[in-house]
Amino acid sequence: MELIKKLYRNSSEFFNKNVEISGWIRTIRDSKSFGFIEIKDGSFFKNLQIVRDEKEVTNFQEVIKLSNPFQ
């Protein structure tokens, strides 16, 4: 598992690779065919933004509920 700080400081090391992270979902923005998830792990002042494509993430409606457990 990688820290967001390491991803920012050594980004070329992770280019075109799958990376496992852990943190808190800060925001989720969604549209019909794509969306954005921002995650913070406390290791860096910037959040990590993940761009979601509906073809790649088939369970995105479940992921949206992670940011608001009362849905």
C-alpha positions as CSV (number, residue, x, y, z in Angstrom):
1,M,0.0,0.0,0.0
2,E,1.4,3.4,-1.0
3,L,1.1,6.8,0.6
4,I,-0.3,9.7,-1.4
5,K,2.9,11.7,-0.6
6,K,5.0,9.0,-2.3
7,L,2.8,9.0,-5.4
8,Y,3.2,12.8,-5.8
9,R,7.0,12.8,-5.1
10,N,7.8,9.8,-7.3
11,S,5.0,9.8,-9.9
12,S,7.2,8.4,-12.7
13,E,7.7,5.3,-10.6
14,F,4.0,4.6,-10.7
15,F,3.1,5.5,-14.3
16,N,0.8,2.9,-16.0
17,K,0.8,0.7,-12.9
18,N,-2.0,-0.4,-10.5
19,V,-1.5,1.2,-7.1
20,E,-3.3,0.3,-3.8
21,I,-4.0,3.2,-1.5
22,S,-5.9,3.7,1.7
23,G,-7.6,6.8,3.0
24,W,-10.7,8.9,3.4
25,I,-13.0,9.9,0.6
26,R,-13.2,13.7,0.6
27,T,-15.5,14.3,-2.4
28,I,-17.2,12.4,-5.2
29,R,-18.4,14.1,-8.3
30,D,-20.4,12.0,-10.8
31,S,-21.8,12.4,-14.3
32,K,-23.3,9.8,-16.6
33,S,-20.1,8.4,-18.1
34,F,-17.3,9.5,-15.8
35,G,-16.7,10.8,-12.3
36,F,-14.0,11.9,-9.9
37,I,-13.1,10.6,-6.4
38,E,-10.8,12.6,-4.1
39,I,-9.0,10.6,-1.4
40,K,-6.9,11.9,1.5
41,D,-4.6,9.8,3.6
42,G,-3.0,12.4,5.9
43,S,0.5,12.0,4.4
44,F,0.4,15.0,2.0
45,F,-1.4,18.3,1.8
46,K,-2.9,17.5,-1.6
47,N,-5.7,14.9,-2.2
48,L,-5.3,12.2,-4.7
49,Q,-7.9,12.5,-7.5
50,I,-9.1,9.4,-9.2
51,V,-10.9,9.7,-12.5
52,R,-13.6,7.1,-12.9
53,D,-14.8,5.7,-16.3
54,E,-18.1,3.9,-16.2
55,K,-16.6,1.1,-18.3
56,E,-13.9,0.4,-15.7
57,V,-15.9,0.8,-12.5
58,T,-19.1,-1.1,-12.8
59,N,-20.1,-0.7,-9.1
60,F,-19.8,3.1,-8.9
61,Q,-23.2,3.5,-7.4
62,E,-22.0,1.5,-4.4
63,V,-18.8,3.6,-4.2
64,I,-20.8,6.8,-4.0
65,K,-22.5,5.5,-0.8
66,L,-19.1,5.2,0.8
67,S,-18.7,9.0,1.2
68,N,-22.2,9.3,2.8
69,P,-23.1,6.3,5.0
70,F,-26.6,7.6,5.5
71,Q,-27.7,7.1,1.9
